[in-house]
Amino acid sequence: MRALVVPGSKKVKSQAEREGLDEVFKAAGFEWREPGCSMCLGMNPDLIPAVERCASTSNRNFEGRQGRGARTHLVSPMMAAAAAVAGRFVDLRELLDGEGSGELGSSRFA
């Protein structure tokens, strides 16, 4: 699975780097990218190959936007994080402790 982190702005990127978040993501195998659109536009080399799926926190998913034949699923940041940890799309309701408490149960990712 390929995972990218693309900060929304230079300011967000700088703050994340000051806090060491870039190193956390890189240690977990994520690509730490420059701020901007990256894959969200599909007008640069960052394209999703045909038949692959993407959990995206972008705000648009019209057909072919991120690559011809690719499937983009718009998800919340929480869902994107859960999918990245699990390596697949998951139902957040099954991962939440209790009745929607908002806390992820660590043993439920397996």
TAFENZI-V789520 format. One record per residue. N is the residue number from 1. RES is the residue in one letter. D_LAST is the distance of its C-alpha to the last C-alpha in Angstrom with 1 decimal. Layout:
<<N & RES & D_LAST> <N & RES & D_LAST>>
This chain:
<<1 & M & 16.2> <2 & R & 19.0> <3 & A & 18.7> <4 & L & 22.0> <5 & V & 23.1> <6 & V & 26.6> <7 & P & 28.2> <8 & G & 30.5> <9 & S & 33.6> <10 & K & 35.1> <11 & K & 35.2> <12 & V & 31.5> <13 & K & 30.9> <14 & S & 33.4> <15 & Q & 32.0> <16 & A & 28.4> <17 & E & 29.9> <18 & R & 32.0> <19 & E & 28.9> <20 & G & 27.1> <21 & L & 24.3> <22 & D & 25.2> <23 & E & 24.4> <24 & V & 21.0> <25 & F & 20.1> <26 & K & 21.9> <27 & A & 20.2> <28 & A & 16.8> <29 & G & 18.5> <30 & F & 19.8> <31 & E & 23.4> <32 & W & 25.5> <33 & R & 28.2> <34 & E & 31.6> <35 & P & 31.9> <36 & G & 32.9> <37 & C & 31.8> <38 & S & 30.2> <39 & M & 28.4> <40 & C & 29.4> <41 & L & 32.9> <42 & G & 32.5> <43 & M & 35.9> <44 & N & 34.9> <45 & P & 33.1> <46 & D & 29.7> <47 & L & 29.0> <48 & I & 26.1> <49 & P & 26.9> <50 & A & 27.8> <51 & V & 25.2> <52 & E & 22.3> <53 & R & 20.6> <54 & C & 20.5> <55 & A & 18.9> <56 & S & 22.0> <57 & T & 23.3> <58 & S & 26.9> <59 & N & 29.2> <60 & R & 30.4> <61 & N & 29.0> <62 & F & 32.1> <63 & E & 32.0> <64 & G & 32.2> <65 & R & 31.8> <66 & Q & 29.2> <67 & G & 30.2> <68 & R & 32.0> <69 & G & 29.7> <70 & A & 26.6> <71 & R & 24.6> <72 & T & 24.1> <73 & H & 22.0> <74 & L & 23.2> <75 & V & 20.6> <76 & S & 20.8> <77 & P & 19.9> <78 & M & 17.0> <79 & M & 15.7> <80 & A & 16.3> <81 & A & 14.5> <82 & A & 11.3> <83 & A & 11.8> <84 & A & 12.6> <85 & V & 9.5> <86 & A & 7.2> <87 & G & 10.1> <88 & R & 11.0> <89 & F & 12.6> <90 & V & 10.8> <91 & D & 12.8> <92 & L & 13.3> <93 & R & 14.8> <94 & E & 11.7> <95 & L & 10.2> <96 & L & 13.6> <97 & D & 14.7> <98 & G & 17.8> <99 & E & 20.0> <100 & G & 19.4> <101 & S & 19.9> <102 & G & 18.5> <103 & E & 16.2> <104 & L & 12.5> <105 & G & 10.5> <106 & S & 8.6> <107 & S & 6.4> <108 & R & 5.6> <109 & F & 3.8> <110 & A & 0.0>>
